[in-house]
Amino acid sequence: MICFFCGAKILNSEIYKKQKMAHISQCSRFIYLLHCNKCNKKFDYKYLQKHKELFKNTLILIGV
């Protein structure tokens, strides 16, 4: 996975940590709340990915 803000790669250890937290708490929302070590921003990957795809589809429809 990559950071939506700076484009840096999210470390696998960060992803595994979130998966473990989601498993322990039995709440799947923790899986997608990621933290970038380069720009120090937290973001919801699933939410931003959905909007990125919608934006891309809109550009295709417009013909850009």
Helices and strands as residue ranges (DSSP letters): H 12-25, H 29-32, E 33-35, E 42-44, H 45-62
